[in-house]
Amino acid sequence: MRNALLIAYYFSPSADVGAKRAEGFFRYLPECGYRPIILTVKDGNYLTVPGSTVEERPDVVRVAEKRWPARFHSGTGTIRTGVRRPQGRVSQVVKRCFREVFYIPDGCRGFYRSACRGASEIVRQQAIDVIFTTSGPYTLLRIGHCLTARTGIPWVADFRDLWVENHFGYPYSRARRVLDSFLQRRWLSNARRITTATEGFKAGLEASGYGSVPIDCVYGGYLETPRGVIQDDHEDQKTLRVCFTGKLYEHPRHSVEPLFKAIDVLRNTRPEVFRGLQVDFYGIVNSDFAVQLDRFQLHGVVRFHGLVSREEATQVQAASDVLFLLLPDSPEYGTVVASKTFDYMAARKPLLAVVPKGGENARLLDLVRIGRVFSPTETADIAAYLSELTAIKRQLGELGPVGDVEMIETFSYRRLASRLAHIFDAAIQSSGLG
């Protein structure tokens, strides 16, 4: 069995969405011929669920991070309740200027030296066959570049999100973009392979001139749920339970308005359906959530439960009738596939998705056949869909499982780890070490 050094800033007990990717590969790579060793941060500047603990394992190495560069980074403890508070104008300007000058490449740059030392010690003690970094933060690209330059071990650079070409928009000045573009090109110069989380991200890197390095798309996925965790309770046949688990970003178009407006339509046109609705939000909500809740006066229908663990999120998905997925309806999100999409696939529940209709997320949903996609303006259609599902549940007692099981299973991390292992094989062979 070969040894793979996986370097990830976000890893358990991090509740950030990026942690799931590293955990999925870490869990299933041993079934594919690779023994993974995780190098991650100790007491990282990331989001955690209250009460979570660190599981110490010999194959998980945690190193300290120099914290000063990360002081303005929103992380541990800042949004534990799951409610983001809007920042003042002055605060935003000050933080942006600070980051422009000091966050090179990002607020986690303090992880660089300790990670390089920790990785060098691992390489000294064990025969490492391949290095894998998953970014962001993009400090990990610097770490991967440095390690492969020192050791000659082939490196696979993974992008969960792009850096300079990021779909969220590049946040800094033109001068800073020039610098970051130079650093990205320099650091990727000795990567044997590049992986991305979507086909759109892959196309974005190729369009930026990275086609000389083999680029593969390895989608995000879902972690298989242990038996006995899920409890599917559908005793109340009159209530249609809609569930959202995830994160609402501070983006002008990442708004719950389409769903809330559809519910308001039902209140005025189908009161018997409205009275049977229960909508639950788990995770992190943006400032717009409270605004829309007050606007439509839905406090008796919509409930917010705060941040929960991945296991709890899996349970509430299973106990719900309908799952709700939301992405901003803007062109840059056409290449995005929300990480929660794959968890929803595994739940096999009817899905109400408000995502870009021509985007990659909508295409995957059509591929696995688990939901119906709406644009933000189709509130009447959303209301009709909720009425349809309510009628089915009241007639049959529950909404049965949906989706193409065989296609859904291709997005399990067990299958994705196998794909990544083949990429590792190719990277090792191309380096002449295979």
N, C-alpha and C positions, 0 to 999 in steps of 0.2 A: 504494500500500500504506500502510495506517495504522500508526502506531507505538503500541505498548503497553508501559507501564512495569510490569514484574512485580517486586514486592518480596517477597522470601522470605528468612527467616533461614536455613533449611535448604536448602542447595544443594551441589552437588559442590564439595569432596570429602566432604561429610557422608555418613555411612552411616546416618543416622537415616531412619526410614521416611517422614518428611515431605518429604525431599528429592526423592523420586521424582515427586511430583505437580508440583512446580515444573519439574523437568527435562523431564517429559513434555510439558507445555504449551509450554515454551521450544523444544523440538525441533520440534513440529509446527504451531505457530501460523503460521509463514511460509507454509505450504501453504493457509492459510485467510484470507489477506489481511491479516495483522498481522505486523509486524516486532517481535519482543519484545526488550526491553532489560532484563536482570536486574540488580537492585540487591540485593546480599546482603552478609553480614558477612565481614570478613577475619579469618582465624584464629579462627573461631567456637568457642563453647563447646559443641561437639557431638561426637558419636562419629565416629571415623574408623578406617578399616581400615589397619593397619600397612603402610607402603610406598606409600600413596596420595599423589598429587601434585596440585597445583592447576594446572588448565589455564587459562592467561591468554588471554582473548579480548576484542576491542574492544567486544562487546555484553554483556559481563559486568563490572559495576562492583562492586568490593569496598571497603567502608569499615570503618574500625576501630570497635571497641566499647569503651566505658568498662567495664572489667572488674570494678570493685569490687562492684557489686550482684550479680554472678554467682559470687561466691566459693564459695557453698554449693550451687551448681548442679552436678549430676552431669553432666559433659560430657567434653571431650577428655581422653583418656588414663585415665579412671577405670575403664572396663570394656573395655579393648582386647582382653583375653583372651576376652571373652564370658561370663565368670562373675561374677554379681552376688553380693556378700558381704552377709549380713545385718548390719544396723546395730544397735548397742546402744540400749537404751531411752533413756538420757540423751542420746545423740547425736541421736536422733529428735526428742526434745522440744525441744532447743536449736535445731535446724534449723527446726522448725515455728514456734517463736516468732519466730525471726529473719525467716523468710519472711512471717509474718503482718504484721510491722511494715514491713519494707523492700522486699518484693517487690510493689510496686504499679506496674503490674499483674502483673509477673512478674520472674523473674531476668534477663531480657534487656532490661530497661528502659534499660541503658546503650547500646543500639543506636539509641535514639530520635533524639538530636540529630545524630549523624553521618549517619544515614539521611536525615533531613530535609534536611541540607545537601547530601548527595550527590544526592538526588532533585531539589532545587531547581536544582542545577547542570546536571543532565540536561535538565530542562524549559527552562532558559535557552538551552541549546545546540541543542535539537531540538524539533520540534513533536510533543508527546505528545498522543495522542487519547484515551487511557483509562488509568487506573491500576488495577492489580489487586494486592491483598495476600492472602497465604494464611497463615492463623493456625491453631495457635499458632506462636510465642509471641504473646500478645494485645497486646503492645506495638505490633505491626503495625497494629492497629485505630487506635491513637492516631496513628500515622504517616499512615495513609490519610486519616483525618479532617482532620489538619492540612494535608496537601497539597492536598486538594480545596477546603478553605476558602480557602487562599491563592491557588490558581490557577484554580479553577472547572472543572478537568478532571474529568469524571465518574469515579467510583470504584466498583469492584466488590469487595466484601469477601467473602473466601472463608473458610469454617470447615472445616478438616479434622477438627477436634474442636470441640465446643462449649466455651464458657468457664464461665459461671455455671451453665448447665444440663448440665454435663459428665457423661457416663455413668460416669466413674471415681468420681464423687462429689465434691462441693465440699469442699476441704481446710481451709477457714478458718472463723473464727467468724461468728456472725450479723451482727455489726457490719461485719465485712469484706465479707460477702455484700451487704449494703446498699450499701456503697461501690462494689464491683465492678459491681453491677447498674446503679447510676447511671452509672458510667463507660461501660459497654457501651452503654447506651441513648443517652448523649450522643454517643459517638463514631460510632455507626451512624446518627445523625440525618441526615447528609448523604450517606450511601451511596446510589447510584442503584440498585444491585442487590446481592443477597446470594446466595452460592452455598454449598451444603453438600455433604459427601461421601456422605451417605446420605439416604434419604427420611425415616428416623426423626429425624435431626438437623433436617431441614427442619420436620417437624411439631412438634418441640420448640421451635424459635424462634417458629413461628406461635402456639403455645399460650402463649408468654410475651409475646405482644402485638406481635410484629414483622411482622404481616401487612400493614401499610401499605406496606412496602417489598417489591417483587417478590422472591420467594425461589425459587431453582431448585436442583434436585439435580443435581450433576455427579459421578458416582461416580469413585472411584479407578480406575486401570487398569493396563495392563501396557505396557512399552516393547518394541517389536518388536526381536527379536534379529537382529543382522547375520548374514548367511550365513557358514557356516564356523565359527561359534563352538560350536554344539552338536554333541557327539559322542555318539551313542546306542549304547552298547555293552551287548549282552545275551548275551554268550557263555555265562555260567554259568546254565544252565537250571534248576539245582536250588536256587538261592538266590533268595529273594524279598527285594528291597532296598527298604526303607521309608525315606523321607527327610523330615526336617523342616528348613525354613529359615525363620528369623524370630526372634522374641523371646518369651520366657516372662516374664510380668510377676509382680511380687511381690504376687499376689492369692491369697487362700486357696483359691479355686476354679480358679485357673489351674495345674492340676496334671497331670502326666503319669501319674498313678496309673491312670486307666482303660486306657490303652494298655499300661502295664507289667503290670497285673493280667491283661489279656487274654493277653499273652505268657506269663505264668505259668500260665494255664489251659492253653495249648497245651503247655507243658512237661509238664504232668501228664496231659493227655488225648490229645495228638497229638504225641508226641516227634519223629516224622519231619518234621513241619512246623516245630516249634520249632528243630530242628537246622539247618534251611535258612533261618532268618530272619537278616537283617542290618539293623539300625536305626541310621541316622546322623542326628545333630543338628548343624546349622550355625547359627551366629548367637550369640544371647545366651540363657543359661538362668538360671533363678532358683535360690534356695537349696533349694527343694523338689525340684529335679531330682536332686541328689546324695542327698537323703534317700530318695527312692523307688528310686533305683538300688541303694542299699545294702539297702533293705528287701527287694527282690525278687531281689537277687543276679543282676543281668543284665549284669554287666561284660563277659561274653564275647559278648553279642548287641548291646548298645547302645554306640555310640561317639560321643563329643563332639569336634568338630573346631574349635570356636571361631568367631570372626567371620571372614567371607570377603566378598569384593567381590560386587557384584550380578552381574557376569559369571560369577564362579565359582559362585554360587548357581544361576544358570541352567543351567550345565553339569551340576552334580550332580543337579538336578531331572531333566534329560534322561536321565541315566545310571541313574536309579532306576526301579523298577517301580511303586511306590505312593507317593503324597505324603500327608503327615499334617498336618492343620490342627486347631488347638486354640484354643478361646475359653472363658473362664469361663462356667459354666452358672448365670448369675444374671440377674434381670430387666433390670438396667441395660444388659446386653450384647445385649439384643434388637434394639437399633437400630444395632449396630456391624457393619461389614463389614471384616474384617481385610484390610489391604493385600496380604498374601501371597496372598489368594484369587485375585486377578487374575493374578498370576504363575503360579499353579497352573493357572488356566484355559488360559493360553497354552501350558503344557507338555502339556496334553491327556493327562494320566496319570490312572489310577484314583485317586480321592481317598478317604481315610478321614478324615472330619470329625467331631470331637467339639465341637459348637457348639450353642447354644440352638435346639431344634427348631422353635420357633415364631418365631424371629427372622429378621431381614432377611438375614443371611448364609446361612442355610439356604434361604431363598426364592430367592436368586440362584443357589445351587448347583443347585437343582431346575430353574431356568430354563435353565441351560446344559448340564445333564445330564452332569456330570463326576464325581459322587461319591455316596457314601452317608453319610448323617448319623446319628450315634448320640448318645444321652444318656450321661453319665458312668457310669450304673448298668448299661448294656447291655454289660458286659464279655464275656459269653458270645457275644453277637451279633458283637462285634468280632472275637473269636477265630474264629468261624465264617466271617466275611468274609475274614480272612487265610488261612484254610484253603482257601476257595474260589478265591482268587486264586492261591495256590500250585499248586493242581491245574491251573488253566488254563495257567499258565506252563509247568509240566512237560509238559503235553500238547501245547501249541502252540509252545513255545520262547520265547515272549514274550507280553506283554500289549499288545494293539493300542491305538491311540489312541482316545480317547473324547470325547464332547461334541458339542454342536451348534455346528459351525464358524461358521456365520453369526451366531449369537447371541453367541458368544465374541468375535467381531471387533468387536462394538459396544462392548466394553470396552477396545479398544486406545486408546492416547493419541492416535493419529491421528484417530480418530472423536470422541473426547472434546474434542480441541482445536477441532474444527469446531463442536461444541455450544457451547463457551465463546465462540468467535468470534461466534456469533449473539447471545449474551448481551451481549457487548461492543457489538455493533451497536445493540441495544435500549437499552443504557445511554447511548450517545452520542445516539441519537435523542430519548430522553426529556429530555436536558439541553438540547435545542434546538440542538446543534452539528452534527447529522447532515446 
